[in-house]
Amino acid sequence: MVPELDTPEKRSALPSKVKAVHAQVCSQVARKLPFEYPINPQIVLPNGDNFELDILSAIGERGYWIEAKSGDYQQHIAKYAKFARLMGLGVDHCFMVLTDVPRERCEALSTLFSMSVCTLRTIEEKLLSVVRADAAEQQGPANGSVPSDEH
């Protein structure tokens, strides 16, 4: 359970959205992609500090980190952006979901920090876009041949 979300509906919504993205991408690429999504995994940072993630999902060969916050997110966002850089996760693979912030504010925060900041309403769309691109990249050329430089 993602403890930062303040209602049972919001707590169950985020994992459901991740599952929905996986199902959609699998149907679009016509193959089953490996899928995992541990909730609240504990990790130990290189400096020895403990760190708990909300959702660490793997779809295909790529990882996606999702943190959810309601209310007082300001004290966390810089720490999360630093963690994302430390782990080598690109901005497209790190998501902070803010439940009580307008979409425009999320977009502004995304430009300031190394994370995709979005609302509970927009996380599925944003994650789906990234996972689709990753799945297409993993799949390679449609017929399995090496692209030619000849025209």
N, C-alpha and C positions, 0 to 999 in steps of 0.2 A: 504494500500500500504506500502511496506517495503522501507522506504526512503533511506537506505544505498546502495541499488542496483542502479547502474548508468544508466541502459537502460530500456525501457519499457519491452523488452523481458525478462530480468533478473528479473524484479519486478514481472512479472506474473508467472515466472517459479517455484518459491519456493512454493506458495500455490498449484499450479497444481501438483507438486510432492507429497505433503502431501495428496492430494485427491487421487492420483493414488495409493499410499501405502494403504490407507484405502480400496479402491475398491479391490485391489489384496488380501489383508488379508481376507476380508469378503468372497470372492469367495473360498479361500482356506480352511476356517474353516466352510464353508457351513452355515453361519448364519450372520445376520446383526449385526455389532458392533456399539454401539453408537458413534457418531462422532461430534466433534466441533473443530473449529480452529479460534478463534478470532485473528484478525490481529491488532497489536499495542495496546494491552490492557494496561491500566494504573493500577499500583498497588502501594500501600503504604507499605513501609518496616516497620518492628517493631520499627526502630529508627525514623520514621516519614518522611523519605525521599521518594520522588516520584521516581518511576522506570517504564520505558516503555519497554515492551517486543516486539519483532518483531512478533513472532507467538507462541501462547501457544495452543497446540493441545491436545485434549483428544480423544483417540481411545480405545474403550472398557473402562476398568477401570483404564487405565494408562494415565499419562500426559507426554507430550514431549515439551520441550522448544527449539525453534530454533531462533538463532540470525544470521543475515547476515551482513557481512562487506566487503567493498571493500577498498583497499588502507590502510589507517592508522588504522589497527586493534590492533597494539601493546598496545596502551594506554587503550584498552577496555578488553582485554582477562583476565587479573588478576582480574578485577572488576567482570566480568561475572562468573569466577570460584568461587569467594567468594560468590556471590549471589546464585549460584547453591548449594553450601554447606549450606548456610543459609536456603534455602528452602527445604533442604533434598532430592534434586534430585540427583540420581546417575549419574555417568559419561555416562551411556548408554542412559539416558533420556534428556541430555543437548547437543545441537548441535550448533557449531559455523560454519557457512558456509562462507568461504573466497573465493571471486571471482577471485582474482588475485594472488594466491599463489599456487606453485606446490604441488602435492599430498604428496611428501616426506616431505615437510615442515609441512604440516598439521598433518601427522603422528607423527612427532617429537613434535609438540605442544600438541598433545593429551596426550603424555606421561608426559609432564610437568604440565599440568593443568587438573582440574577435569571436563573436557568437551570432547566430541567427536568433533574434529576439522576436517572438510572435505571441499571438493570443491563443487561447484554447480553441477558438473558432478557426484560426488559420494554420495551426500546426500540421494538420493532416495534409493540406494542400502543399505546404512548403516541404515537408518530409517526402511526400510522394514525388515531387519534382526532382529532388536530389537522388532518391533511390532509383527512379527511372533512368536518370543520366548515368548513375553508377552501374546499373544492370546492363545498359546498352554498351558501356565501355568494357565491362567484363565479358560480354558476349562476343565482341569483336565483329568482324565482317559477317554479313548475313549468310553467305554461302560457305563460310569457313576458309576461303582462300585468302591469300595475301594480296592486299591491294597493289595494283600496278601503277606505275608512273606514266604509262602510255595512254594516249587519248584517242 
